[in-house]
Amino acid sequence: MSPLPTATDHSARDDAIAINSYTTVLRRPQVPHELFAIYWRDVHGPLCARIPGLGWYVQNHFDREQDAHLWPAIEGIAPFDGYALDGGVEIGFRSAEDRARFDAACPILFADEQNMFAATVAYALPTGSTTLVDRTSEPSPNGDDGLDRIHVHFGAARSDADAFGACIDRLARALAGDGAVLKVRMHLPRAYDNANPAPPAPNVDHAVPDARRLVAILELAFASPLERRTFYASDRFARACEGLAAQVARASAFAVSGVYTYVRDGRLTLAGLRGSRPAQLIERIGAVNQVSDEVRALLHTGRLAAR
């Protein structure tokens, strides 16, 4: 697909998600990456999408071999040690009541994690995440839209969560104010507690080292890698990063190979209803009958709609 940046800021479309989580995922090393990605998209994804209460569910798949210049070296800030990931997941809710409905039903989901994940860590965002700017046109992407997307993970230099959060917030707002950056979504989760592993999936590792206990994540999008690297070389970017090392000890970036949206605004997307790849096939062939209300009701409920 070709890039689809717009002049309009669509950031307000994410405001309905009041409670969120950002989960890092690492595949089981014995599972081939292609098999892992397909299973996550087309088996685990639709299962999760059907858990009651969900308002928002997005898989971000990472590519470990896409680019060596995702985030520039900044004096005083080192990469996380041995930090490899295969994706990041957002699961969000419109209310605490919806979150409680999901929690009551999700053991059926957690039992599936051991089939593909070696480690998952769910960072809680009890007051949600913040989209500061979003000039991408598609609200529910299902694949690679051609944009240059990255997730940058930051680790705090000390235990002062407020100072760390304020520092990342200043950086995010400076980036969002620059026309070269098409999207900035900020996650400032509360500190992770190894004594309360999340999610509680059996036979999956949920522990983090001290360096990843208090983290922040920025989701960024550019029109192309050339636009990104040109921006990183600019004085504007240097000014945005001034003082960052006072609160940030670690930073590692991950290239996004595809964004897959299964639930938005409390409603199943076509990918959530059918699976990511079947949804792509339906769209590419223009199978309008497959998106009718009758077909949707049959697949979601197992019953034909009353005539």
LINUR-V848748 format. One record per residue. N is the residue number from 0. SS is DSSP state (H for helix, E for strand, L for the rest). BURIAL is I if it has 9 or more other C-alpha atoms within 8 Angstrom, else O. Layout:
n=N ss=SS burial=BURIAL
n=N ss=SS burial=BURIAL
This chain:
n=0 ss=L burial=O
n=1 ss=L burial=O
n=2 ss=L burial=O
n=3 ss=L burial=I
n=4 ss=E burial=I
n=5 ss=L burial=O
n=6 ss=L burial=O
n=7 ss=L burial=O
n=8 ss=L burial=I
n=9 ss=L burial=I
n=10 ss=H burial=I
n=11 ss=H burial=O
n=12 ss=H burial=O
n=13 ss=H burial=O
n=14 ss=L burial=I
n=15 ss=L burial=O
n=16 ss=L burial=I
n=17 ss=L burial=I
n=18 ss=E burial=I
n=19 ss=E burial=I
n=20 ss=E burial=I
n=21 ss=E burial=I
n=22 ss=E burial=I
n=23 ss=E burial=I
n=24 ss=E burial=I
n=25 ss=E burial=I
n=26 ss=E burial=I
n=27 ss=L burial=I
n=28 ss=L burial=O
n=29 ss=L burial=O
n=30 ss=L burial=I
n=31 ss=L burial=O
n=32 ss=H burial=O
n=33 ss=H burial=O
n=34 ss=H burial=O
n=35 ss=H burial=I
n=36 ss=H burial=I
n=37 ss=H burial=I
n=38 ss=H burial=I
n=39 ss=H burial=I
n=40 ss=H burial=I
n=41 ss=H burial=I
n=42 ss=H burial=I
n=43 ss=H burial=I
n=44 ss=H burial=I
n=45 ss=H burial=I
n=46 ss=H burial=I
n=47 ss=H burial=O
n=48 ss=H burial=I
n=49 ss=L burial=I
n=50 ss=L burial=I
n=51 ss=L burial=O
n=52 ss=L burial=I
n=53 ss=L burial=I
n=54 ss=L burial=I
n=55 ss=E burial=I
n=56 ss=E burial=I
n=57 ss=E burial=I
n=58 ss=E burial=I
n=59 ss=E burial=I
n=60 ss=E burial=I
n=61 ss=E burial=I
n=62 ss=E burial=I
n=63 ss=L burial=I
n=64 ss=L burial=O
n=65 ss=L burial=O
n=66 ss=L burial=O
n=67 ss=L burial=O
n=68 ss=L burial=O
n=69 ss=L burial=I
n=70 ss=L burial=O
n=71 ss=L burial=O
n=72 ss=L burial=O
n=73 ss=E burial=O
n=74 ss=L burial=O
n=75 ss=L burial=O
n=76 ss=E burial=I
n=77 ss=E burial=I
n=78 ss=L burial=O
n=79 ss=L burial=I
n=80 ss=L burial=O
n=81 ss=L burial=O
n=82 ss=L burial=O
n=83 ss=L burial=O
n=84 ss=L burial=I
n=85 ss=L burial=I
n=86 ss=E burial=I
n=87 ss=E burial=I
n=88 ss=E burial=I
n=89 ss=E burial=I
n=90 ss=E burial=I
n=91 ss=E burial=I
n=92 ss=E burial=I
n=93 ss=L burial=I
n=94 ss=L burial=I
n=95 ss=H burial=O
n=96 ss=H burial=O
n=97 ss=H burial=I
n=98 ss=H burial=I
n=99 ss=H burial=I
n=100 ss=H burial=I
n=101 ss=H burial=I
n=102 ss=H burial=O
n=103 ss=H burial=O
n=104 ss=H burial=I
n=105 ss=L burial=I
n=106 ss=H burial=I
n=107 ss=H burial=O
n=108 ss=H burial=I
n=109 ss=H burial=I
n=110 ss=H burial=I
n=111 ss=H burial=I
n=112 ss=H burial=I
n=113 ss=L burial=I
n=114 ss=L burial=O
n=115 ss=L burial=I
n=116 ss=E burial=I
n=117 ss=E burial=I
n=118 ss=E burial=I
n=119 ss=E burial=I
n=120 ss=E burial=I
n=121 ss=E burial=I
n=122 ss=E burial=I
n=123 ss=E burial=I
n=124 ss=E burial=I
n=125 ss=L burial=I
n=126 ss=L burial=O
n=127 ss=L burial=I
n=128 ss=L burial=I
n=129 ss=E burial=I
n=130 ss=E burial=I
n=131 ss=E burial=I
n=132 ss=E burial=I
n=133 ss=E burial=I
n=134 ss=L burial=I
n=135 ss=E burial=I
n=136 ss=L burial=O
n=137 ss=L burial=O
n=138 ss=L burial=O
n=139 ss=L burial=I
n=140 ss=L burial=I
n=141 ss=E burial=I
n=142 ss=E burial=O
n=143 ss=L burial=I
n=144 ss=L burial=I
n=145 ss=L burial=O
n=146 ss=L burial=I
n=147 ss=E burial=I
n=148 ss=E burial=I
n=149 ss=E burial=I
n=150 ss=E burial=I
n=151 ss=E burial=I
n=152 ss=E burial=I
n=153 ss=E burial=I
n=154 ss=E burial=I
n=155 ss=E burial=I
n=156 ss=L burial=I
n=157 ss=L burial=O
n=158 ss=L burial=O
n=159 ss=L burial=O
n=160 ss=H burial=I
n=161 ss=H burial=O
n=162 ss=H burial=O
n=163 ss=H burial=I
n=164 ss=H burial=I
n=165 ss=H burial=O
n=166 ss=H burial=I
n=167 ss=H burial=I
n=168 ss=H burial=I
n=169 ss=H burial=I
n=170 ss=H burial=I
n=171 ss=H burial=I
n=172 ss=H burial=I
n=173 ss=H burial=I
n=174 ss=H burial=I
n=175 ss=H burial=I
n=176 ss=L burial=O
n=177 ss=L burial=O
n=178 ss=L burial=O
n=179 ss=L burial=I
n=180 ss=L burial=I
n=181 ss=L burial=I
n=182 ss=E burial=I
n=183 ss=E burial=I
n=184 ss=E burial=I
n=185 ss=E burial=I
n=186 ss=E burial=I
n=187 ss=L burial=I
n=188 ss=L burial=I
n=189 ss=L burial=I
n=190 ss=L burial=I
n=191 ss=L burial=O
n=192 ss=L burial=O
n=193 ss=L burial=O
n=194 ss=L burial=O
n=195 ss=L burial=O
n=196 ss=L burial=I
n=197 ss=L burial=I
n=198 ss=L burial=I
n=199 ss=L burial=O
n=200 ss=L burial=I
n=201 ss=L burial=O
n=202 ss=L burial=O
n=203 ss=L burial=I
n=204 ss=E burial=O
n=205 ss=L burial=I
n=206 ss=L burial=O
n=207 ss=L burial=I
n=208 ss=L burial=O
n=209 ss=H burial=O
n=210 ss=H burial=I
n=211 ss=H burial=O
n=212 ss=L burial=I
n=213 ss=L burial=I
n=214 ss=E burial=I
n=215 ss=E burial=I
n=216 ss=E burial=I
n=217 ss=E burial=I
n=218 ss=E burial=I
n=219 ss=E burial=I
n=220 ss=E burial=I
n=221 ss=E burial=I
n=222 ss=L burial=I
n=223 ss=L burial=O
n=224 ss=H burial=O
n=225 ss=H burial=O
n=226 ss=H burial=I
n=227 ss=H burial=I
n=228 ss=H burial=I
n=229 ss=H burial=O
n=230 ss=H burial=I
n=231 ss=H burial=I
n=232 ss=L burial=O
n=233 ss=L burial=O
n=234 ss=H burial=O
n=235 ss=H burial=O
n=236 ss=H burial=I
n=237 ss=H burial=I
n=238 ss=H burial=O
n=239 ss=H burial=I
n=240 ss=L burial=O
n=241 ss=L burial=O
n=242 ss=L burial=O
n=243 ss=H burial=I
n=244 ss=H burial=I
n=245 ss=H burial=O
n=246 ss=L burial=I
n=247 ss=E burial=I
n=248 ss=E burial=I
n=249 ss=E burial=I
n=250 ss=E burial=I
n=251 ss=E burial=I
n=252 ss=E burial=I
n=253 ss=E burial=I
n=254 ss=E burial=I
n=255 ss=E burial=I
n=256 ss=E burial=I
n=257 ss=E burial=I
n=258 ss=E burial=I
n=259 ss=E burial=I
n=260 ss=E burial=I
n=261 ss=E burial=I
n=262 ss=E burial=I
n=263 ss=E burial=I
n=264 ss=L burial=O
n=265 ss=L burial=I
n=266 ss=E burial=O
n=267 ss=E burial=I
n=268 ss=L burial=I
n=269 ss=H burial=I
n=270 ss=H burial=I
n=271 ss=H burial=I
n=272 ss=H burial=I
n=273 ss=H burial=I
n=274 ss=L burial=I
n=275 ss=H burial=I
n=276 ss=H burial=I
n=277 ss=H burial=I
n=278 ss=H burial=I
n=279 ss=H burial=I
n=280 ss=H burial=O
n=281 ss=H burial=I
n=282 ss=H burial=O
n=283 ss=H burial=O
n=284 ss=H burial=O
n=285 ss=L burial=O
n=286 ss=L burial=I
n=287 ss=H burial=O
n=288 ss=H burial=O
n=289 ss=H burial=O
n=290 ss=H burial=I
n=291 ss=L burial=O
n=292 ss=H burial=O
n=293 ss=H burial=O
n=294 ss=H burial=I
n=295 ss=H burial=I
n=296 ss=H burial=I
n=297 ss=H burial=I
n=298 ss=H burial=I
n=299 ss=H burial=O
n=300 ss=H burial=O
n=301 ss=L burial=O
n=302 ss=L burial=O
n=303 ss=L burial=O
n=304 ss=L burial=O
n=305 ss=L burial=O
n=306 ss=L burial=O
